[in-house]
């Protein structure tokens, strides 16, 4: 009985492995896409920087 449950668990793990890999790859792809679309602050012109310092 115990051996049957162990075999069932191994079969289930083998069947789910491609699903897990796909989900992880999709999450990494979405993360990479979001990181490339972050709006970074535009560099301030020198005159504005000098006025901000004063």
NUDRENKOL-253243 format. One line per field, with one value per residue (C-alpha): z, y, x; residue in three letters; residue number from 1; chain. Coordinates in steps of 0.05 Angstrom, whole numbers. Each point is the difference from the previous one (the first is absolute). Layout:
Z: Z	...;
Y: Y	...;
X: X	...;
r: ALA	...;
k: NUM	...;
c: A	...;
END
This chain:
Z: 0	19	-64	-42	32	-12	-72	-9	30	-47	-61	21	10	-69	-32	34	-15	-70	30	55	-50	-45	57	25	-71	-10	66	-20	-68	31	51	-56	-41	59	17	-71	1	66	-10	26	19	-58	14	24	-41	33	11	40	41	17	20	44	36	16;
Y: 0	49	-16	14	68	16	-21	43	60	-10	-6	63	38	-22	23	68	16	31	42	27	15	36	42	20	18	42	37	15	25	46	25	15	36	42	17	25	45	37	75	28	73	42	34	72	55	32	68	-32	-40	63	36	-59	2	74;
X: 0	55	39	-62	-8	73	-6	-62	36	59	-46	-38	65	25	-65	0	73	-14	-56	45	56	-50	-28	69	23	-63	11	72	-22	-52	50	51	-53	-21	72	12	-60	15	-2	65	4	25	66	-9	32	61	-35	-56	50	38	-65	-19	67	-8;
r: UNK	UNK	UNK	UNK	UNK	UNK	UNK	UNK	UNK	UNK	UNK	UNK	UNK	UNK	UNK	UNK	UNK	UNK	UNK	UNK	UNK	UNK	UNK	UNK	UNK	UNK	UNK	UNK	UNK	UNK	UNK	UNK	UNK	UNK	UNK	UNK	UNK	UNK	UNK	UNK	UNK	UNK	UNK	UNK	UNK	UNK	UNK	UNK	UNK	UNK	UNK	UNK	UNK	UNK;
k: 1	2	3	4	5	6	7	8	9	10	11	12	13	14	15	16	17	18	19	20	21	22	23	24	25	26	27	28	29	30	31	32	33	34	35	36	37	38	39	40	41	42	43	44	45	46	47	48	49	50	51	52	53	54;
c: A	A	A	A	A	A	A	A	A	A	A	A	A	A	A	A	A	A	A	A	A	A	A	A	A	A	A	A	A	A	A	A	A	A	A	A	A	A	A	A	A	A	A	A	A	A	A	A	A	A	A	A	A	A;
END
